[in-house]
Structure formats: C-alpha cells, structure tokens
Amino acid sequence: MIQVCSQCGTRWNVRDRQRAWCPRCNGALLPPSGSAQAQWGPQAHPPAQRRFGPMLPSGYRWVAVRPGAPPPPRRRPRELGPTPRYQAIPRWGLVEYFDSAPEQRPVRGGPSSATVRTTLMATMGALGAAALVHLVRYVLLIVNRTVLLNPWLAGAATWGGVVVSVVATFMVVASAVVLTNWLIARRSAAFGHSGRQEPRSIWSLRAGCLVPVVNLAWAPVYVIELAETEARLRWLRRPIIVWWVVWVMSTVVSIFAIATSFTADAQGIADNTVTTIVAYLLGLSALLLAQQVFLGFERRPVERPARRWVMVADKSAPVKPAAPAEPAAPDGPGAPDDEHVAPREAASVVEPRGRNPAA
C-alpha cells in the first residue's frame, strides 16, 4: 500500500496498515485511494493547499525555477595537463630587441696570444735541450781523456749536439718571426686606438726585428715606442731594459761560440762546448725575459686605458674656516634646559643637552 505525503510529496510504502503522518516532514499522508476532497471533506482544506496553493496529483511537487529559458548547462573545467618542467631556463618572452646598429670594433690581426706563448715555450724547451746535450758532451770529453769511448756513443754525442742545435736555431727564428708579427699588429692597434698613424712602415719594422745584429738596436726601440703609445712605459721600462741587456750578452756569446767552433784540438773543443752551453743558457734567459715583456702587454687590452681618473678637491676654491668647537655642557642639576637655548643654536643641536642620546 502506497501513501503520498501532502506536504513533501514523498511516497511511502505503508504495507497493509494506513498511516496519517509523514515520517520525514510530519505532514499529512494522503489516503491510499480516492481524492483529497473525499478525505478532507467539502469544506476542509488540507495543510498543503493552505500553504502552497492547489493540490497536486499524486507523485508531483512544486519546484521553483526562474522565468525564461532554462539556464545553459554548466561547463566543466578543462582538465589541466602535467606541470611543465624545463631542463634549462626558458628563453621565450621578456626579450628586448634594439634597433641600434652594433658598434664596429677594429679587428686586430697578427698571431694570437696562445700562438705566441706556445712558440716561446717550444723554443725555450729546444734551447734547454741543446744546453743539456752539450753538457753531456762536455762530460764525455772529460771521460775521454782517460777512457776510450764507444764509437756509437761518441757518434751519438757528436751528431746529437748538431741535430739539437739545428732544431734550436729554427725555433729561435720561428719565435723571432712570431714576435715580429705580434709587435706589428699590436702597434697598429695601439696607434689606431689613440687616433694616430703608424710612423714606421711594415718593412722597416720587419727589417729592424729580423736582421741579425741590427735588431739589437731597433727591436727594443720599437717595443719602447709601443709602451709609450699605450702609456705603460712606467711599468714596462725595467723589464724591457733587462731583456735588452741579456739579449745583447746572449748575442755576443753566441757569435763568440760560432767563431771558436772551427778549432780542432781537444782543449779548444772543450772550451767551445762550455761557451756553447753558456750561449744557450743566455738565449734561454733572453727568451724568458721577452716572454715577460710580452705578457706585460697582453695583461691589458689595447682598448682599456692604463690611466684612471679620480675626483680631487678644487684648490682654487676658497675654503671656509671651520666653526670653533663649543665646550661640552656639564651634565647634572645645573645643566641648562633645552628651552633656554638660543634659536640659532637650537637649530644645530642634534641631541638635547643634559639628556642621554636615544638608543
């Protein structure tokens, strides 16, 4: 048996026993059969009619909706994908593009700094190896005074010295060519940056740096001119002079060793071997000092000036005398109060007198 609530419209299965009140809203239950008028009588009105208007058929209830067309269905939010992850900082967005023309800087020619350093290191290694081979040869000459040497050992010592001397000579020439090319390119960049023209021609620079004996007088002069153009002669004067002196000594000893290398007696060969060892060591020292001069130039680019402008006080401006310091007022009961200070003096007071400064 089914009974419908007259207030909430809920259908209740009461089985075979008729009920009067709704268990949910405590409203009156309609009879299982017949109309509402038959149940309540012609003059009676059920509670639902008194509250909500005319009586609804069984199984229906009032629903409040807004006037007009039904509202559109609510769109469900789109499902978001996984959180994006980047292996590197993204470069999209927040990029500013400027239409100004890029600054054109003069391209510096000549060998690179790494090429010059590599050539100098290889040449110094060849000179050191040549000095070591001639030292071994001198030791074998001393041993040969009392003991007969093996022909293979004597031949290796003789021809080994010749081979290493030829290699060292070629490496010295290569270092001279590389340093000359670097000097020409550096001078061109320095004079161009300072707004002047190169006073020396390329052929005069090459002749003054590569011709033997002539380069002793002109190559250091070219280097000093470069240091003056870059305003670095104050820091590079001493290294250039030391390199110049050692280079002259190395050239003199090398010429003497070549002049005495045609002797045939045993004592003359030994003396020439010692002179050759000293010449190679002086050449190694001169090349090491030349590298120091080269690094002195390469530590600072041509475009970066060696001077630094600082602000100093103008001595021509009159200096106002400082106001005399006033004696400190004693602290205590007899100290003057703040209200008795003169107006001009009170304007310059930072801390009130007779009181501790604020924390």
Secondary structure, DSSP 8 states (H G I E B T S, - for coil): -EEEBTTT--EEE-TTS--SB-TTT--BB--SSS-HHHHH-SS---HHHHHHSS---TT-------SSS-----------------SS---SS------S---------S--HHHHHHHHHHHHHHHHHHHHHHHHHHHHHHHTTTS---HHHHHHHHHHHHHHHHHHHHHHHHHHHHHHHHHHHHHHHHHHHTT---SS-HHHHHHHHHSTTTHHHHHHHHHHHHHHHTT-HHHHHHHHHHHHHHHHHHHHHHHHHHHTTT--SHHHHHHHHHHHHHHHHHHHHHHHHHHHHHHHHHTS-TTS-S--------TTS--------------STTS--GGGS-HHHHHH-SS-TTS----
